[in-house]
Amino acid sequence: MEVQELVQQAKRQWGEGKAHEAITLLTRARALLSSDGAPSTPDPGRRRGQLLEDLEALLDELAGIRAMHVTPFEGEASLVSPEDVTALEEAVPPAEKPELPSYIPLEIRHEVQAYIELFTTKKRELTGEALERSGRYLPLMRKIFADKALPEDLVNLAYIESAFKLYAYSRARASGIWQFIKGTGRKYGLKIDWWVDERRDPVKATAAAAHYLADLYAMFESWPLAIAAYNAGEGKVLRAIKRQGTTDFWKLHLPRETKYYVPAFMAMTLIAKNPEAYGFQRPSEESWQLDQVALSQQTDLRLLAKAVGLSTEELRDRNPELNRLVTPPQEGYLLNLPPGSKAVFLDALDRLVQARGPSWRQHRVRPGESLSTIAQRYGTTVAVLMEMNHLENPHHIRAGTPLNVPVPALTLAETSTTKQTTNNRPASHYSLYVVKPGDSLWEIARTHRVSSKDLERWNDLQGSLIHPGRTLLIYLD
């Protein structure tokens, strides 16, 4: 497929709201263009280097929109679903597979066999994809569980919870590989705020899950009951035991989802122990290795990506807890880097232009302004402004009220020299505008009562071409 065709497909996908697919297509285009056998472009006068540069810029801008205003979202990802009930009730028990040793009793009951049948037939593709994804995290998780003296088979709960998707997000607002809701996540030490959501960090979330499962086992002294409580909550299981007078999981009347959750876990554990016996490929396991650097200040992720020689998406993939395109404001935030890259990163970062200004500024509400118009002016959303300023109602703001508004750190970094040489205007007299689909430089200039040439000069533009997601610096009168 030609590079230009991939780019056009990516633009269509982006227009349909399919950010992940668009970025994947652009990444393929970049790889094709970088290869020795890359096809020639339709425009012979355009050098491959320029096309590569344009692709990199477009990838960064799309990643910027995605990271500043929306967290990557993979939706429901559990291997267990309500539709399983019919399949389980109609299932014919398959021939038994040999039971393998386990610290957790794996009972080969009809429900377990039915789930094995489901995972190897109707849900075969989903199961295979989950096994493939798991290889990146299994060694890390086993070590964390071993350090807590927990059975390593418990790592297989992650297949049932999220199919090993970092950005899995359920209807119950549970997030991450281990599907913590906010309350339980915070109870077990996970930080969840405007800047980060540690439920998506595989190290921190796995440590929290291990702690939670250890507490549940101490409470119930039974792994089937502890696993059921991980799904339904300890309160629901305790009430069922008290009401029904039994601690036998198989005799308890529990919600249907929980009743099938434990057999699903047992089925997936049997498959994970010997995937080849069920026609799956064993996961290719990777040693979990990262370098970490303590940052001295809040910094834009795109600037950091440049310092380590990665795309913004690649660096974010190593730091999935980040909600925004900037690191949190506190000093000493630990950034994850590829192994062996710390020295190169520190040297490069030291030579790059640093973000000197704050990552937010104060805006005093003027008569007639609303949160919507303020959000548009600063290239953000009403929801972000409400969260940053602890507002409960978007309509209850008064003229004269000071509001904190976000300012992308990279824009401050890239324009720090421009500000001091352009019309001698002080840095405080400017606004930031995020380009939207369909915008033109002329329309933006007219709206802000400046000239197109000024916008080109202030933002180091080579002509009037702009892409959605680009943040423009606009000096105010």
N, C-alpha and C positions, 0 to 999 in steps of 0.2 A: 504494500500500500504506500502511495506517495506521501511525502511529508506534508504537502499542502492539504491533501485530503484528510489526513489525521488532524491537522489544525482546525479545519472547517468542522469536522465531526465534534471536536472538543468544544468549539464555540457553541454548537447546537446543544450539546449536552449541558453546558453551563447555563445556557438560556432556559433550559427545562428544569433547572435547579439541581442537576446531578453533578455536584462539585467533584466528588471522588472520581467518577468516570471521566470527567473532563481532564482532571489532573493526570490520570493514568494515561489517557490518549496523548497528551502533550509530552509526558515522560517518554512514551514510545517514540514519538516524533523526534525528540532530542537524541535518543539512542540511535535511531536510524540515521539521522543527520551526522552524528559523530562517527559512525562506522565507516571503514574504508570503502565499503561497497555501496555507499549511499547514492540513491538516484539523483540525477541532476534536477535542478529546480526549473520551473517554467520560465523564470526570468533569468536569462544567462548573465545579465549584468550584475546580478546580486550575488555577492560572495557568500559562501557557506558560513564563514565566520560571522557575518552580519545576521544571517538567519538564526544561527545558534544563539547569538546575543539577544535577539528579539524573543526567541523561545524562552530563554532563561528569565528575561524580564517579565514575560507573560506568566510563566509559572510562579514567580515570586509574587506577582500582583494577585493572582487567583488564590494562592495560598494565604496571602495577606487578608483578603476579604474573608476567607473561610475561617481563619484563626482569630481575627479581630471581632467578628460579629456572630460567629456560630461555632460551637464545638462539634468536631466530627461526630456523626451520629449513625449508629448501625442498627438501631431499633431492637426489637425482640430478637434474641439470639439463642435462647435455650433450646436444647435438643428435645425438650419435653414440651408438648403443647396440648391444649384442650381437645384437639381433634384425635389425640392418641386413644381416647377412651373407647371409641367405636372399634378401632383397629385391634385394641387389646381384647375387647370382649369377643370379637369374631376370630381371633387368632387361633390357629391350630398349633399346639406345642411342637417345635422342631425337635430333631434328635439332640440329645444332650451332648454338650461339649465337655471335655474333661475339666473338672474343677481344679484351679491352681491354688497354691498356698496363699493365704492372706491373713493379716492380723485382724481384719474385719470379717466376720462370718458372712460368706456369700452363699445364700440359700438358693438352690436351683428350684424355685417355685414356678408355677404357671405364669405369673406376672413377669418374672425375670426372663423366662424363655420368650414370652411374647414380645418384650422389649428388644431382646436380641434379634428376633425376627424383624421387628420394625426398623431397627438401626441398620440391618444388613440388606433390607429390601427397599421399602418406601422412602426411608431417610438415608439411604446408602450414600448419596452424594454429599449431603450435609455432614454425615459422620466422617467421611473421608477427608473433607475439608477441615473439620475440627481437629482430626488427628494430625494433619499436615501442619496446621498452625501451632499445635501444642509443643512441637519440638523445640521451639525457641525458649519456652518457659519451664518445661518439665524439670531439668536439672536444678534450676534455681528454686523451684517450689519444693522439690524433694528435700533439698538441704534445709530450707526454712522449717519444714515439718519435722525433719529429723532432729533439728536443734531443739524443738519443743517436745521431743520424745513421742511424736504422734505417728500413727501408721501412714506410710507413704501412699497407700491406696487412696487416701483422702484427696490427693491432688486430682483424682478423676471427677470430683464434684464440679470442677471448673468446666468439664465438658457439658454437664447438665445445666449449669447456671448460665453459661455465656458462649459455649462452643469456642472458648479461648479468644473471644473478640474483646479487645481493650475498650472499645467505645460502645459496647452493648448497653442499651438503655431500655428498661422495661416499662410497661404501663403503670407499674407501682412506683416508678421513678427510682428504681434501683439501677446502679451504674457500675461499669467495670467488669473485669473477669470474674470477680467474686460476688457481684450483684448486691452490694451494700446499699441500703437506703440511708439517707443522710443521718438519721438519729443513731442507728447502730454503728455506722462508720465513724462518727464523731466519738461515740462511746469508746471505741477501740483505737482512738488516737489518730484518725485520719482527718487531715485538714481539708475543709470544703468551704471555699469562699469565692469572691469575684475573680481572683487571680489563679487559683489552683483547685483541682479536685483530685485528691490523692487516692480516691477509689479507682482511678484509672492507672495508677502507678503499680506495675506488677510486683515490685519488691515490697512496698509499704502495704498494699492491699492483701498480699499473701500472708504477711506477718500478722495483720489484723485478723484475717480469716483463721489462721492457726490458733491465735489467742481465743477467738470466739468459740471455735470447735472444742478446744481444751476445756473451756468453761462449761460448755454444754455437756461434755462427757462427764465432768465432775458432778454435774447436776443430775444426770439421768443414769450414769453407770451402764450405759447401753449405747453402742454405736448406731444401731437402727433408729433409736429414739432421738439421739443427738443429731443425726442427719435430718430426721423429720423436723426437729425443732429449728434447724438452720433454714429450712424452707418456710415453715409456718409460723415460727416464733415460739420461744419457750413457754410463754403464757398459754397458748392454745393447746400445746401438748400436755402441760401440767394439768389444765382443767379437764382434758379428756381422761387422763389417768385417774384423777380424783373422782370424776363422775362415773367412770365405768369399772373402777376397781381392778385394773390390770396394767402391768408394765410390759406386756407382750405386744410388740409393735403390730404383729400380724393379726391380733385380735382386737386392737383398738379401732374404733370408728373415728376416723379423721377426715378432714376435707379431701375430696377426691384428688385434687392436685397433689397433696402431700402423700396420700396413700400410694400414688403411682411414682412419686419422686424417688423413694428409696429403692424400689425394684429397678427403676431406670438407672440409678447410680450403680447398682450391683451388676446390671447387664453391661454397662459401659466399662466397668472395671474389668470384667471378664474379657471383653473385646480388647481393651488397652493392654492387658497382660500378654495376649497372644494374637495380635491383629492379623498375622498371616493365616491363622486357622480360620478366620472369617472372611478371607479374601481382601484384606486391607494391607496397605504398605505400612511398615513400622515407621513412626516419625523419625525424621533426621534430627537428632538432638544437637543443640548448640550450647557450648559453655557460655554462661552469662558473664560477660566481661564488659566493664565500662570504666572510663576515666571520669573523674568528677573534679570540677573547678568551682571554688567559692567566688562568686562575683562580688565586686566591691560596690556595685550600684545597679539600679534597675536599667536594663538594656534591651533594645529591640532584638527579637529573635533573628530577623533577617541579617542584622549586623553580625551577630554571633555565628550564623551559618556561614557567612563569608569568611570569617576568621578561621573556621575549621575546614573549609573547602567542601561543604555540603549544601544541598538545596535546603530551603526552609522546611519542606515536607520531611526530608530525611532527618533533620535535627529535631523536628517536633516528634517524629516517630520514636526518638530516644528519650523524649521528655513528655510523655502523653498526659501527665497531670496538668500541664499548662492550659489554662482556659483562653488566654489572650496571646497576642503576637509579641508581648513583652513579658519579661520575667517579673516576679513580684517586687514590690518596692523595698523590702527589707535588705539590709546589707548581709552578705554571706550566703545568699541563695545558692544551693548546690546544683550546678548544671551538669547533666549527663552528656558525655562525649564518647566517640568510638575509642576502643582501647589503643593506647600508644599515641594518641593525638594531643595530649595535654600540653607538651612543650611547644609544639608547632602553633597550637591555638593561642597560648599566652603571648608568644612572640608576635603573631599576626595581629591579635587584638590590640596589643600595645601600639602597633603602627597604624591601625585604622583610626579614622575620625571617631571620637567617643561622643556619646550623647551627654551634653553638659546640662541641659535644661531639665526641669521636672517632667514626669510622664503624665502629669495632669496640670491644669491651671484653673484659676477661679474665674467664673463668669458671673457678673451681677445681672440679674434679670431686669430687663427693660420693660417699660409699659407696652402692653400689646403682645409681648412674647409668650410663647407656650413651650412646653417641653419638646413638642414635636419640631417647632422651628429651630430651637436651640440644638436639638439632636442633629438635624439636617445641616446646620451650620458647621458643626464640628465633626461631621462624618461618623456619627455613632447612632445609637438607638435610644428610644424612650426608656426601654427596660434597663439599659446600662446606666442611664442617668438616675433612674429611680433607685437602683441598687447602690450606686456610688454615694448617693446622698440620703439614703435611708428614707425615701419617700414612700408613703402608702397610697397616695392618690395622685395621678399625673396631672389632675386639674387644679390641685391646691398649691399653686405657687404664686407668690406676690412680687410685684416690682420692687427691686432693691434687694431681694434675697440672693445671697452668694451661693453659687452651685459649683461643685467640682466637676470638671469636664475632662475626658481623656485626651491626651495628645500623644500620637505615635512617636516614640523616642527616635526612630531612625530618621524621620522627617527633620527633627531638631538637629540631629547629627549632620545630615547631609546639607542642611541649609545654614549651618552656624556661620560659615564664612560669608555666604551670600547676604545674610541679614546686615552685616556690618558695612557692606559696600553698596547696597541698593538704596538710593534716595536718602541715606542716613536716617532711616526710620528706626526707632527703638524696637527691640524684639517683642515687646508686649503688644504692639499695634498690628497684629496679624491674625488671620483666621486660617483654619484648615478645612479643605473640602475634599471628600472622597468621591471620585468620579463614578457615576452610575451608568448602566447600559443606556445607550441612546444619547448621552451627553456629547456636546461638542465644545471645543475650547472657546469658540465665539459666543455660544450661549452662556457658558459659565462666566466669561468676562462681562457680558452685558448684564447678567443678574447681579454681579458684585460691583458694577460700575467701574471697571478697570478695562484696560485694553488687552487684546490677545497677545500683543508683543510683550507687555509687562509680564503676563503669566508665563510666557515662554522663557523670559529672562530670569524671573524669580525661581523657576523650577528646573532650569538647565534643560529645557526641551529643545530638541532639534526639529522644529516645525510644529505643526498643529495636531499631530497624531497623539492621541491619549487612549489609554485602555481602562476599562472599568476596574475599580478597586484602587487606582493610583490616588495617593493623597497629594493634593496641590496646596502649596503655600500661597496665601493671598494677603497682601498688605492692605490695611484698612486706611481710609482717609482720617 
